[in-house]
Amino acid sequence: MTGDYDKRRLIEWLRAETARATGRRYQVDFDALDVQSHRELVRLIRDLDHEKQAAVNRARMMPWRRP
């Protein structure tokens, strides 16, 4: 029972986070994946968000200069 609850929570988080990150909903069948795959997707999304924030910070430190 706990495994189903964890899987459902991961699926809800993945759907919400992909919609937040991209501004649109995707019709991905997250139910077809196992819990380990869900966790890997969560890790991927967090890593991508971290990379985005790092790029923003680098751009702020070294803004483009006009010629």
DAMO-V202861 format. One record per residue. D_FIRST is the distance of its C-alpha to the first C-alpha in whole Angstrom. Layout:
D_FIRST + D_FIRST
This chain:
0 + 4 + 5 + 5 + 6 + 9 + 10 + 11 + 13 + 14 + 16 + 17 + 19 + 20 + 21 + 23 + 24 + 26 + 27 + 29 + 30 + 32 + 33 + 31 + 28 + 27 + 26 + 24 + 21 + 18 + 16 + 18 + 17 + 15 + 13 + 17 + 19 + 17 + 18 + 21 + 22 + 21 + 24 + 26 + 26 + 27 + 30 + 31 + 31 + 33 + 35 + 36 + 37 + 39 + 41 + 42 + 43 + 45 + 47 + 47 + 49 + 51 + 52 + 54 + 57 + 60 + 63
